[in-house]
Amino acid sequence: MKTRGVILSVLALLSLPACGGKDSSGESNGAQQGNSAETAAYSKYEQPVTMRIGFKVPDSRLNNGDSNDNNPVSRYLESLSNIKVIHSWEAKGEELYTQKAQLAIDSNDLPDAMVVDRDQLKKLIDNDMIADLTGTFQQYGSTLIKDMYSSTGGEALEDASRSGRLYGLPNVAINADSPMLLWVRQDWLDRLELPAPRTFEDIERIAKAFIEQDPDGNGKRDTSGLSAYKNIVYGTKPHINGLDAVFSAFHAFPTNWIKDSSGATVYGSITPETKAALAKLADWYKRGLIDPGFALYKETQEPIISGHSGMFFGPWWMPYYPLSEAVAADTKAEWRAYAAPLDSSGKFIAHMAPVTDRYLVVRKGYEHPEAVVKLLNMFTRLERRRDPNTAEVNKLDDFSAETGIQLRAYYPFDLLIDYSGAIEQHYADVQQALHGKIDPELLDPDTRLLYDRWLAEEEQPKKNLEGWKATNAYKYGVAVLTTTAIEQVRSVFYGSTPGMAGVWPKLQTLESETFLNIIVGETPVSEFDDFVKDWKRMGGDLITQEVTEIVNSKGGE
């Protein structure tokens, strides 16, 4: 991580008078707050401006003749900005989108703007293919977005900068999204009169009871203990069924670059702590505590939704999905979150995701780089429920409610920005309002919506699924995060090195296959030692040397 001096140099440059981009308009769309900065951020062009983009197609389907580039969301944003967005190309899903973005970079045929990953940003900067946005963002970035970036202590903007110049507009990782919590069928726990889980032993005891003692009361042995994800860990941003929390409790951090006890930079997947965690998981699988079919499910959430799973690991937002589906199928199901397992000293350890991992970039030479910033301002304001155009926003909300389509699916760029501590703050403010310590009328729009849904859910439980999702995610997921002392561990390096080229995919395959085979008993735990030797021999030693040099050089800046 760069030193504080470098961060300050980036922030200092962003505070200089802007030098890029000229807005052709003096008109306002009604969103201004009485200052020139906000006027620039949300002003509408007098003449139409065209912007070509790369677009990630969502899973949702539009009806009534609408299309990916002509729908209620795109039409609303165009009405505010007079920016006509044209899709140079489209790609469905993250993997295909990344491939198409890479093709655009390799062929030097960039759209005017697109979202790229960390390695792609580096290549674009190295080859002088994208615009320096330092002055443009300072002049046209909204106060809302600048405040959100500031919530990361300068890290988000620093991560998108080189030599103090800003080359991309980054997303912001929500701190609350990183810790993996243990979600448990509380109704089963209560039925069997089992205590809340904290330790590995607690989890083992509960899993065994869920398998053997008919917790759902149907007279059949059709329930499982712990669900799992066949790729074992997510590594960066946790999701459903990953086993990251088990590794973290052993102070093991697979797929991440960390500092070991001696201060050396190491790849977390080859440490003795990782071997110990794999041994524990192999023991669990052998004893049947982990769902025996976990590696065979087409979708990892299947046993959760079908009501067969009693426990699984996931972030705070699991009630939004898949638990909403599980509860819709069985309204008797009650799920609660726990900070478990704890490590040997009773601490809850969590690996934190990178502050940012996606960047909105602008093709060098595009005439209106400020138009990209304006669109980001507008859809971020809409996403965060700060848009003052109430009547139009209500229409969009109606569209979303009628179709089940989230508005964000049709923003021009898949780049969500929020305060890094937003989730915990929402929870704290709702608690203050519920206990009469602050006036609900003073809550920000996001928090007020949560507050209203919380009250409605308490009055009529499970009547409105949208209300159930939000309330349970915060009431049980976020509540655990805010009441638990979490020891946070961060990676010391992200991205790639020259030595990874052509080798890294093979090493990743070797790792995932070894881990899975050890857990399901296809190979003994001792095979881990051979894996480490092979990993080092196949290029791991060289890559480790490269990463170490990069980490050490950053530490000296």
C-alpha positions as CSV (number, residue, x, y, z in Angstrom):
1,M,0.0,0.0,0.0
2,K,1.3,3.5,-0.9
3,T,2.2,5.8,1.9
4,R,0.1,8.7,3.2
5,G,2.2,11.2,1.3
6,V,1.3,9.7,-2.1
7,I,-2.4,9.7,-1.1
8,L,-2.2,13.3,-0.2
9,S,-0.5,14.2,-3.5
10,V,-3.4,12.6,-5.4
11,L,-5.9,14.6,-3.3
12,A,-3.9,17.8,-3.7
13,L,-4.0,17.4,-7.5
14,L,-7.7,16.8,-7.4
15,S,-8.2,20.1,-5.6
16,L,-6.4,22.1,-8.3
17,P,-8.5,24.2,-10.8
18,A,-9.8,22.0,-13.6
19,C,-8.3,22.0,-17.0
20,G,-10.3,19.4,-18.9
21,G,-13.6,19.3,-20.7
22,K,-15.9,22.1,-21.6
23,D,-19.7,22.0,-20.9
24,S,-21.8,23.6,-23.6
25,S,-24.6,24.3,-21.2
26,G,-25.6,26.8,-18.6
27,E,-28.9,25.0,-18.0
28,S,-29.7,23.1,-14.8
29,N,-31.9,20.1,-14.5
30,G,-33.3,21.2,-11.1
31,A,-30.8,19.2,-9.0
32,Q,-28.4,22.0,-8.2
33,Q,-27.8,23.0,-4.6
34,G,-27.0,26.6,-5.3
35,N,-23.3,26.3,-6.1
36,S,-21.4,26.2,-9.4
37,A,-19.8,22.9,-8.6
38,E,-23.2,21.1,-8.4
39,T,-24.4,23.1,-11.4
40,A,-21.5,21.7,-13.5
41,A,-22.1,18.2,-12.1
42,Y,-25.7,17.9,-13.2
43,S,-26.1,20.5,-16.0
44,K,-27.7,19.5,-19.2
45,Y,-26.1,20.1,-22.6
46,E,-27.8,22.5,-25.0
47,Q,-26.9,20.4,-28.0
48,P,-27.0,16.5,-28.0
49,V,-23.7,14.8,-27.1
50,T,-23.0,11.3,-28.3
51,M,-21.2,8.7,-26.3
52,R,-20.2,5.2,-27.4
53,I,-19.8,2.7,-24.7
54,G,-19.2,-1.0,-24.0
55,F,-22.3,-2.4,-22.2
56,K,-22.7,-5.4,-19.9
57,V,-26.1,-6.9,-20.7
58,P,-28.0,-7.9,-17.5
59,D,-30.0,-11.1,-17.0
60,S,-33.3,-9.2,-16.9
61,R,-35.5,-9.1,-19.9
62,L,-37.3,-5.9,-21.1
63,N,-40.8,-6.0,-22.5
64,N,-43.0,-3.6,-24.6
65,G,-40.4,-3.1,-27.3
66,D,-37.7,-1.6,-25.0
67,S,-34.1,-2.5,-25.6
68,N,-30.8,-2.4,-23.8
69,D,-30.1,1.1,-25.1
70,N,-33.6,2.4,-25.2
71,N,-35.6,1.8,-22.0
72,P,-37.1,3.9,-19.2
73,V,-33.7,4.2,-17.4
74,S,-31.8,5.3,-20.5
75,R,-34.5,7.6,-21.6
76,Y,-34.6,9.3,-18.2
77,L,-30.8,9.8,-18.1
78,E,-30.9,11.2,-21.6
79,S,-33.7,13.6,-20.7
80,L,-31.5,14.9,-17.8
81,S,-28.3,15.2,-19.7
82,N,-29.0,15.4,-23.4
83,I,-26.3,12.7,-23.8
84,K,-27.1,10.0,-26.4
85,V,-25.6,6.7,-25.3
86,I,-24.8,4.3,-28.1
87,H,-23.7,0.7,-27.4
88,S,-20.5,0.0,-29.5
89,W,-20.8,-3.5,-28.3
90,E,-22.6,-5.6,-25.7
91,A,-21.6,-8.6,-23.7
92,K,-23.7,-10.7,-21.3
93,G,-22.1,-11.7,-18.1
94,E,-18.9,-10.7,-16.4
95,E,-16.6,-13.1,-18.2
96,L,-17.7,-12.3,-21.7
97,Y,-17.7,-8.6,-20.9
98,T,-14.1,-8.8,-19.7
99,Q,-13.1,-10.6,-22.9
100,K,-14.8,-8.0,-25.1
101,A,-13.2,-5.1,-23.2
102,Q,-9.8,-6.9,-23.6
103,L,-10.4,-7.3,-27.3
104,A,-11.1,-3.6,-27.6
105,I,-7.9,-2.8,-25.8
106,D,-5.8,-5.2,-27.8
107,S,-7.1,-3.9,-31.1
108,N,-6.9,-0.3,-30.0
109,D,-10.5,0.2,-30.8
110,L,-11.9,1.6,-27.6
111,P,-15.4,2.9,-27.2
112,D,-15.6,6.4,-25.7
113,A,-16.0,5.0,-22.2
114,M,-16.2,1.6,-20.5
115,V,-15.5,-0.2,-17.2
116,V,-12.3,-2.2,-16.9
117,D,-10.6,-4.3,-14.3
118,R,-7.3,-3.6,-12.6
119,D,-5.0,-5.3,-15.1
120,Q,-6.8,-3.6,-18.0
121,L,-6.5,-0.2,-16.4
122,K,-2.7,-0.7,-16.1
123,K,-2.4,-1.7,-19.7
124,L,-4.4,1.3,-20.8
125,I,-2.3,3.7,-18.8
126,D,1.0,2.0,-20.0
127,N,-0.1,2.5,-23.6
128,D,-1.4,6.1,-23.2
129,M,-4.9,5.1,-24.4
130,I,-7.1,6.8,-21.9
131,A,-7.8,10.3,-20.7
132,D,-6.3,12.0,-17.6
133,L,-9.4,12.7,-15.7
134,T,-7.8,14.7,-12.8
135,G,-9.1,18.1,-13.8
136,T,-12.3,16.8,-15.3
137,F,-13.4,15.0,-12.2
138,Q,-12.5,17.9,-10.0
139,Q,-14.7,20.3,-12.0
140,Y,-17.6,18.0,-12.8
141,G,-17.6,15.3,-10.1
142,S,-20.6,15.7,-7.8
143,T,-20.3,16.4,-4.1
144,L,-22.0,13.1,-3.4
145,I,-19.5,11.1,-5.3
146,K,-16.5,13.0,-4.0
147,D,-17.8,12.4,-0.4
148,M,-18.1,8.7,-1.1
149,Y,-14.6,8.5,-2.4
150,S,-13.4,10.4,0.6
151,S,-15.0,7.8,2.8
152,T,-12.2,5.4,1.8
153,G,-9.5,7.7,3.1
154,G,-8.3,8.5,-0.4
155,E,-7.6,4.9,-1.2
156,A,-10.2,4.5,-4.0
157,L,-8.9,7.5,-6.0
158,E,-5.3,6.5,-5.3
159,D,-5.9,3.1,-6.7
160,A,-7.1,4.6,-10.0
161,S,-4.2,7.0,-10.2
162,R,-0.6,7.0,-11.4
163,S,2.0,9.6,-10.5
164,G,-0.7,11.6,-8.8
165,R,-2.9,11.7,-11.9
166,L,-6.4,10.2,-12.0
167,Y,-7.1,7.8,-15.0
168,G,-10.3,6.1,-13.9
169,L,-13.4,6.6,-11.8
170,P,-13.4,3.6,-9.4
171,N,-16.1,1.7,-7.7
172,V,-16.1,1.6,-3.9
173,A,-16.2,-1.7,-2.0
174,I,-18.7,-1.7,1.0
175,N,-16.8,-2.7,4.1
176,A,-19.7,-4.8,5.3
177,D,-19.6,-7.0,2.2
178,S,-16.3,-8.7,3.1
179,P,-16.9,-10.7,6.3
180,M,-18.4,-14.1,5.9
181,L,-21.1,-14.9,8.5
182,L,-22.5,-18.3,9.4
183,W,-26.2,-18.3,8.5
184,V,-28.2,-20.9,10.4
185,R,-31.8,-22.2,10.3
186,Q,-32.8,-20.8,13.7
187,D,-36.1,-22.6,13.7
188,W,-34.2,-25.9,13.5
189,L,-31.8,-24.7,16.2
190,D,-34.6,-23.9,18.5
191,R,-36.5,-27.1,17.8
192,L,-33.4,-29.1,18.8
193,E,-32.7,-26.8,21.7
194,L,-29.1,-26.2,20.5
195,P,-27.0,-23.2,21.6
196,A,-25.8,-20.5,19.2
197,P,-22.6,-21.4,17.3
198,R,-19.3,-19.8,18.1
199,T,-16.5,-22.4,17.8
200,F,-15.6,-25.1,15.3
201,E,-16.9,-27.6,17.9
202,D,-20.3,-25.8,18.0
203,I,-20.6,-25.9,14.2
204,E,-19.8,-29.6,14.2
205,R,-22.4,-30.4,16.9
206,I,-25.1,-28.4,15.1
207,A,-24.3,-30.0,11.7
208,K,-24.5,-33.5,13.2
209,A,-27.8,-32.7,14.9
210,F,-29.3,-31.2,11.7
211,I,-28.4,-34.4,9.8
212,E,-29.5,-36.9,12.3
213,Q,-32.4,-35.4,14.4
214,D,-35.0,-34.6,11.7
215,P,-35.0,-30.8,12.4
216,D,-37.7,-30.1,9.9
217,G,-40.0,-32.7,11.5
218,N,-41.0,-34.5,8.3
219,G,-39.8,-37.9,9.5
220,K,-37.2,-38.2,6.7
221,R,-33.4,-38.0,6.8
222,D,-33.3,-35.4,4.1
223,T,-31.5,-32.5,5.7
224,S,-27.8,-31.5,5.5
225,G,-25.5,-29.8,7.9
226,L,-23.2,-27.3,6.2
227,S,-23.5,-26.3,2.5
228,A,-20.4,-25.5,0.5
229,Y,-19.2,-24.0,-2.8
230,K,-17.3,-26.4,-5.1
231,N,-14.6,-23.8,-5.8
232,I,-14.0,-23.7,-2.0
233,V,-13.2,-19.9,-1.7
234,Y,-14.1,-16.7,-3.4
235,G,-10.9,-15.0,-2.3
236,T,-11.9,-11.4,-2.7
237,K,-15.6,-10.6,-2.6
238,P,-17.4,-13.3,-0.7
239,H,-20.7,-14.7,-1.9
240,I,-22.8,-17.7,-1.2
241,N,-21.4,-20.9,0.4
242,G,-17.8,-20.0,0.2
243,L,-15.6,-21.5,3.0
244,D,-13.4,-18.4,3.4
245,A,-14.6,-18.0,7.1
246,V,-13.2,-21.5,8.0
247,F,-9.8,-20.6,6.5
248,S,-9.8,-17.2,8.1
249,A,-10.3,-18.8,11.6
250,F,-7.0,-20.7,10.9
251,H,-5.4,-17.4,9.8
252,A,-5.3,-18.8,6.3
253,F,-6.1,-16.6,3.3
254,P,-6.1,-18.6,0.1
255,T,-5.8,-16.8,-3.3
256,N,-4.5,-13.6,-1.5
257,W,-1.0,-12.2,-1.0
258,I,-0.3,-11.7,2.6
259,K,2.6,-11.1,5.1
260,D,3.6,-14.2,7.1
261,S,4.7,-14.1,10.7
262,S,8.3,-13.2,9.6
263,G,7.1,-10.3,7.5
264,A,7.7,-12.0,4.2
265,T,5.2,-11.7,1.3
266,V,3.6,-15.1,0.6
267,Y,0.8,-16.5,-1.4
268,G,-1.9,-17.4,1.1
269,S,-2.8,-20.7,-0.6
270,I,0.5,-22.4,0.1
271,T,0.9,-21.6,3.9
272,P,0.8,-24.2,6.7
273,E,-2.4,-22.5,8.0
274,T,-4.1,-23.3,4.7
275,K,-3.1,-26.9,5.1
276,A,-4.6,-27.0,8.6
277,A,-7.9,-25.5,7.3
278,L,-8.1,-28.1,4.5
279,A,-7.5,-30.9,7.1
280,K,-10.4,-29.6,9.1
281,L,-12.7,-29.4,6.1
282,A,-11.6,-32.9,4.9
283,D,-12.5,-34.2,8.4
284,W,-15.9,-32.5,8.2
285,Y,-16.7,-34.0,4.8
286,K,-15.6,-37.5,5.8
287,R,-17.9,-37.3,8.8
288,G,-20.8,-36.1,6.6
289,L,-21.0,-32.7,8.2
290,I,-20.6,-30.9,4.9
291,D,-23.3,-31.7,2.3
292,P,-21.9,-34.8,0.5
293,G,-23.2,-33.5,-2.9
294,F,-21.9,-29.9,-2.6
295,A,-19.5,-30.3,-5.6
296,L,-22.3,-31.6,-7.9
297,Y,-24.8,-28.9,-7.7
298,K,-25.3,-26.9,-10.8
299,E,-26.0,-23.8,-8.7
300,T,-24.5,-23.6,-5.3
301,Q,-27.6,-22.2,-3.7
302,E,-29.9,-25.1,-4.6
303,P,-29.9,-26.9,-1.2
304,I,-30.6,-23.6,0.6
305,I,-33.5,-22.6,-1.6
306,S,-35.0,-26.1,-1.5
307,G,-34.9,-26.1,2.3
308,H,-32.4,-29.0,2.8
309,S,-29.5,-26.9,4.1
310,G,-29.2,-26.0,7.8
311,M,-26.1,-23.8,7.7
312,F,-24.0,-21.9,5.1
313,F,-21.5,-19.1,5.0
314,G,-22.3,-15.8,3.3
315,P,-22.2,-12.0,3.7
316,W,-24.8,-9.9,5.5
317,W,-27.0,-9.5,2.5
318,M,-28.0,-13.2,2.2
319,P,-31.7,-12.4,3.0
320,Y,-31.9,-10.5,-0.4
321,Y,-30.8,-13.8,-2.1
322,P,-30.9,-16.7,-1.7
323,L,-32.8,-16.6,1.6
324,S,-35.7,-14.7,0.1
325,E,-36.3,-17.6,-2.3
326,A,-35.9,-20.1,0.6
327,V,-38.5,-18.3,2.7
328,A,-40.9,-17.8,-0.2
329,A,-40.9,-21.6,-0.6
330,D,-41.2,-22.2,3.2
331,T,-42.5,-19.4,5.2
332,K,-41.8,-21.3,8.5
333,A,-38.0,-21.0,7.8
334,E,-36.2,-18.6,10.1
335,W,-32.6,-17.7,9.4
336,R,-30.1,-16.0,11.7
337,A,-26.5,-14.9,11.3
338,Y,-23.5,-15.6,13.6
339,A,-19.9,-14.5,13.7
340,A,-18.5,-18.0,13.7
341,P,-16.2,-19.8,13.8
342,L,-13.8,-17.9,16.1
343,D,-10.1,-18.6,16.0
344,S,-8.3,-20.4,18.8
345,S,-8.0,-17.2,20.8
346,G,-11.7,-16.3,20.5
347,K,-11.3,-13.7,17.8
348,F,-13.4,-13.3,14.6
349,I,-11.1,-12.9,11.6
350,A,-12.2,-11.6,8.3
351,H,-10.4,-11.1,5.0
352,M,-11.3,-7.7,3.5
353,A,-12.0,-7.2,-0.2
354,P,-9.9,-4.6,-2.1
355,V,-11.2,-1.0,-1.8
356,T,-11.9,-1.0,-5.5
357,D,-11.6,-3.4,-8.4
358,R,-13.3,-1.7,-11.4
359,Y,-12.7,1.5,-13.1
360,L,-14.6,3.7,-15.5
361,V,-12.2,5.0,-18.1
362,V,-12.5,7.4,-21.0
363,R,-10.9,7.0,-24.4
364,K,-8.1,9.5,-24.9
365,G,-9.2,12.1,-27.5
366,Y,-12.9,11.8,-26.7
367,E,-14.3,15.3,-27.0
368,H,-16.5,15.2,-23.9
369,P,-14.8,13.4,-21.0
370,E,-17.0,15.4,-18.7
371,A,-20.1,13.8,-20.1
372,V,-18.9,10.5,-18.6
373,V,-18.6,12.1,-15.2
374,K,-22.0,13.7,-15.6
375,L,-23.7,10.4,-16.3
376,L,-22.0,8.8,-13.3
377,N,-23.2,11.7,-11.1
378,M,-26.8,11.2,-12.3
379,F,-27.2,7.5,-12.0
380,T,-25.3,7.4,-8.7
381,R,-27.7,10.1,-7.3
382,L,-30.6,8.0,-8.6
383,E,-29.2,4.8,-7.1
384,R,-28.6,6.5,-3.7
385,R,-32.2,7.9,-3.8
386,R,-31.0,11.5,-3.8
387,D,-32.6,12.4,-7.1
388,P,-34.9,15.4,-6.6
389,N,-37.1,14.7,-9.7
390,T,-39.7,13.0,-7.6
391,A,-42.4,12.4,-10.2
392,E,-40.0,10.9,-12.7
393,V,-38.3,8.7,-10.1
394,N,-41.6,7.4,-8.9
395,K,-42.3,6.3,-12.5
396,L,-39.0,4.5,-12.6
397,D,-39.8,2.8,-9.2
398,D,-43.2,1.7,-10.6
399,F,-41.4,0.3,-13.7
400,S,-39.0,-1.6,-11.4
401,A,-41.9,-2.9,-9.2
402,E,-43.9,-4.1,-12.1
403,T,-41.1,-5.8,-14.0
404,G,-38.9,-6.9,-11.1
405,I,-36.0,-5.3,-12.9
406,Q,-33.5,-3.3,-10.8
407,L,-32.9,0.1,-12.3
408,R,-29.1,-0.3,-12.0
409,A,-29.3,-3.1,-14.6
410,Y,-29.7,-0.4,-17.2
411,Y,-27.3,2.3,-16.0
412,P,-24.8,2.9,-18.8
413,F,-21.9,1.6,-16.6
414,D,-21.8,-1.2,-14.1
415,L,-20.1,0.9,-11.5
416,L,-21.8,1.3,-8.1
417,I,-20.4,3.8,-5.6
418,D,-21.4,4.3,-2.0
419,Y,-19.9,5.3,1.3
420,S,-17.5,2.5,2.5
421,G,-19.3,2.4,5.8
422,A,-22.8,3.0,4.5
423,I,-24.3,-0.3,5.7
424,E,-23.3,0.1,9.3
425,Q,-24.4,3.7,9.3
426,H,-27.8,2.8,7.9
427,Y,-28.2,0.3,10.7
428,A,-27.1,2.7,13.4
429,D,-29.4,5.5,12.2
430,V,-32.4,3.1,12.0
431,Q,-31.8,2.0,15.5
432,Q,-31.7,5.6,16.7
433,A,-35.0,6.3,15.0
434,L,-36.6,3.1,16.3
435,H,-35.6,4.0,19.8
436,G,-36.9,7.6,19.5
437,K,-33.5,9.2,19.6
438,I,-33.7,10.9,16.2
439,D,-36.7,12.0,14.1
440,P,-37.3,9.6,11.2
441,E,-37.9,12.7,9.0
442,L,-34.2,13.5,9.4
443,L,-33.0,10.2,7.9
444,D,-31.4,10.2,4.5
445,P,-33.6,8.7,1.7
446,D,-31.9,5.2,1.7
447,T,-32.2,4.9,5.5
448,R,-35.7,6.2,5.6
449,L,-36.8,3.5,3.2
450,L,-35.1,0.9,5.3
451,Y,-36.8,2.3,8.4
452,D,-40.3,2.2,6.8
453,R,-39.8,-1.3,5.7
454,W,-38.5,-2.4,9.1
455,L,-41.7,-1.0,10.8
456,A,-43.9,-2.7,8.2
457,E,-42.1,-6.0,8.6
458,E,-42.5,-5.9,12.4
459,E,-46.2,-5.1,12.0
460,Q,-46.9,-7.9,9.5
461,P,-44.0,-10.4,9.3
462,K,-43.3,-11.9,5.8
463,K,-46.3,-10.1,4.2
464,N,-44.1,-8.1,1.9
465,L,-41.0,-9.9,0.6
466,E,-39.1,-6.7,-0.3
467,G,-39.5,-5.5,3.3
468,W,-38.5,-8.9,4.7
469,K,-35.3,-8.9,2.6
470,A,-34.1,-5.5,3.8
471,T,-35.2,-5.9,7.4
472,N,-33.7,-9.3,8.0
473,A,-30.5,-8.4,6.2
474,Y,-30.0,-5.5,8.6
475,K,-31.7,-6.9,11.7
476,Y,-29.6,-10.1,11.7
477,G,-26.7,-9.7,9.3
478,V,-25.6,-6.1,9.9
479,A,-26.5,-6.4,13.6
480,V,-23.8,-9.1,13.9
481,L,-21.2,-7.0,12.1
482,T,-21.8,-3.9,14.3
483,T,-21.7,-5.8,17.5
484,T,-18.6,-8.0,16.8
485,A,-15.0,-7.1,17.1
486,I,-13.7,-8.1,13.7
487,E,-10.0,-8.5,13.1
488,Q,-9.6,-7.3,9.5
489,V,-6.9,-8.7,7.2
490,R,-6.1,-7.1,3.9
491,S,-4.0,-8.4,1.0
492,V,-0.8,-6.6,0.3
493,F,-1.0,-6.9,-3.5
494,Y,-3.6,-7.1,-6.2
495,G,-3.3,-7.5,-9.9
496,S,-0.7,-9.4,-12.0
497,T,3.0,-9.5,-12.7
498,P,5.0,-10.4,-15.8
499,G,5.7,-13.9,-14.5
500,M,1.9,-14.7,-14.3
501,A,1.5,-14.4,-18.1
502,G,0.5,-17.8,-19.4
503,V,1.2,-19.5,-16.1
504,W,-1.3,-18.2,-13.7
505,P,-4.4,-20.0,-15.1
506,K,-2.5,-23.3,-14.7
507,L,-1.5,-22.5,-11.1
508,Q,-5.1,-21.6,-10.3
509,T,-6.4,-24.8,-11.8
510,L,-3.8,-26.8,-9.8
511,E,-4.9,-25.0,-6.7
512,S,-8.6,-25.5,-7.0
513,E,-8.3,-29.1,-8.0
514,T,-6.0,-29.9,-5.2
515,F,-8.2,-28.2,-2.6
516,L,-11.3,-29.9,-3.8
517,N,-9.7,-33.3,-4.0
518,I,-8.3,-33.0,-0.5
519,I,-11.7,-32.0,1.0
520,V,-13.7,-34.8,-0.7
521,G,-11.0,-37.4,0.2
522,E,-9.8,-38.1,-3.3
523,T,-6.3,-37.4,-2.1
524,P,-4.8,-37.3,1.4
525,V,-4.0,-34.0,3.2
526,S,-0.3,-34.8,2.7
527,E,-0.9,-34.1,-1.0
528,F,-0.9,-30.4,0.0
529,D,2.9,-30.5,0.4
530,D,3.3,-31.8,-3.2
531,F,1.0,-29.1,-4.4
532,V,3.2,-26.4,-2.8
533,K,6.3,-27.9,-4.4
534,D,4.6,-28.0,-7.8
535,W,3.2,-24.5,-7.4
536,K,6.7,-23.1,-6.7
537,R,8.3,-25.1,-9.5
538,M,5.7,-24.1,-12.1
539,G,6.4,-20.4,-11.7
540,G,5.2,-19.6,-8.2
541,D,8.7,-18.8,-6.9
542,L,9.3,-16.3,-9.7
543,I,5.9,-14.7,-9.2
544,T,6.4,-14.5,-5.4
545,Q,9.7,-12.7,-6.1
546,E,8.0,-10.2,-8.4
547,V,5.2,-9.5,-6.0
548,T,7.7,-9.1,-3.1
549,E,9.6,-6.5,-5.1
550,I,6.4,-4.6,-5.9
551,V,5.2,-4.7,-2.3
552,N,8.6,-3.6,-1.0
553,S,8.9,-0.8,-3.5
554,K,5.5,0.6,-2.5
555,G,6.4,0.4,1.1
556,G,9.3,2.7,0.5
557,E,7.4,5.4,-1.4
